[in-house]
Amino acid sequence: MPERHYPRLTHIALHVRNIEACIRFYRDFCGMIETHRRDKPSQTIVWLAEPGREREFIFVLMNGGEDLQLSDHDYRHFGFALPSRAAVDEIAAQAEAAGCLIWPPRDEPWPVGYYCGVKDPNGNYVEFSHGQPLGLTE
């Protein structure tokens, strides 16, 4: 029987209204770096990645999108792991100062852990967590 090859998630592509504001957000809050840019007359496409993971997983940002209007009970989000509870608190303080904190830090039972939520300039929700069995662990 032939070996089954499963697909691997490599990227998420987002249409955004203000591409430069989103690039700054993902750089400043998530530490992502721009790894590729294509500027066409009517469209800009930018690839962002975590340093060292440029060939594993990226965000593709494209201009021309509309702002999202997620409701308070909509918990769709992108999740980023942090090395400590203090790091979650730091991100929450940074987001509060920037006016984009949506979920103050809170504890949930395993496997959720300690997390906060932040809204990017296009309205996407981004979770920063510590203690989940994904990404950075103790």
N, C-alpha and C positions, 0 to 999 in steps of 0.2 A: 504494500500500500504506500503510495507516495506521501512524503512529509507535507503536512499542511502549513502553509505560510500565511500568517495573519498580518493585517496591515498595522502600521505604527502611526500614532498621532504625531504629526510633525509641525503643524502650525494652525493658528486661528487667524482668520482675516476679518478685519473690522473696517467698515466705512465710517469715517468720522467727519464731523463738521469742521473742526479746527485741528488740523494734523500737527501743527507745531506745538500747540498747547498739550496735546496728547503725548507727543514725543517727550516733552519736558516732564510731564507727570510720571510716565513710566521710567524715565531716567532718575528723577528725584526721589520717588517713592519706592521703586522696585529695583533700582540699580541696573536697568536694562540699557544696552548700548545699541546704537544704530550700526547695522552691519551691511546694509545695502540700501540704495536709493535710486529710483528711476523718476526723473522729472520729464513728463510729456507736456505738450501744450495745454491739455485739459485735465491732466491727472498726475498726481504725485503718489508714488508707492514707496513705502519705507518698511524695511524689516528691522525688528528689534529683538534682541536676545539677551539672556543672562550671559555675562562674561564666561567663556569656557564652554558654553552650551550652544554655540552658534550653529552647529550641525545636528542638534538634537530636537530643539523646539523653538519656534519663533512666533512673535505676533507680527502680522502683516497689517499695516495701517494704510488706508487709502482715503484720500480726500473725497468730498462729495456726499458725505453722509448727513444724516439728521440726528439731532440730540435725542437720546432715549429718555423716556418719561416713565421710569419704573415706579410702581406703587410701593408703599411702605411694607407691604407683606410679600413682595417679590424678592426672593432670596437668590436669584440666579447671580453668579459671580465668578470671577477668576480667583484662584487661591494661590497664595504665596506663603511658603514656610519661612519662619524666622528662628534664629538659634536660641531665643530665650523669651520669657515673659516680659522682661525689661525692654527688649527690642520691640515687642508688640506695643507696649506703653509709649515708647518713643515715637513710633509711627502714628499712634493715635493722637499724641500731642502735636505732632507736625500737621496732621490732617485737621485737627481742631483749629489750629492757628490759621490754616489755609481756608477754613470754612467748608471742608469737604468730608468731615467725619459723619458717617451715617449710623454705625453701630459702635458705641463705646466698648472698651474692652470688657469681656465677660468670659466666665468659665462654663463649659458644658461637659457632660460626661464623655468618657472615652468612646469613640475615637476623635471627637471634635476638638477638645482641648480649649486653650485660651486664645481668643481671637478678637479682632476689631474689624470694622468695615469702613471703606473709604469710597467715595464716588469720583471717578475720573472726569475730565472735562467734557466728555461726550455723554455722561450719564451711566456708564457701566459701573457695576459694583465690583470692588476688589477686596478680598478678604486677606488679612495678614494673621497667621496663626502660629502657635507653638504647642507642641505636644501631640500633634497628629502623627499617625504612623506613615506619613508621606513626607518626602523631602528631607529636610534637616531634622535629625533626632538627637536626643541626648546620648 
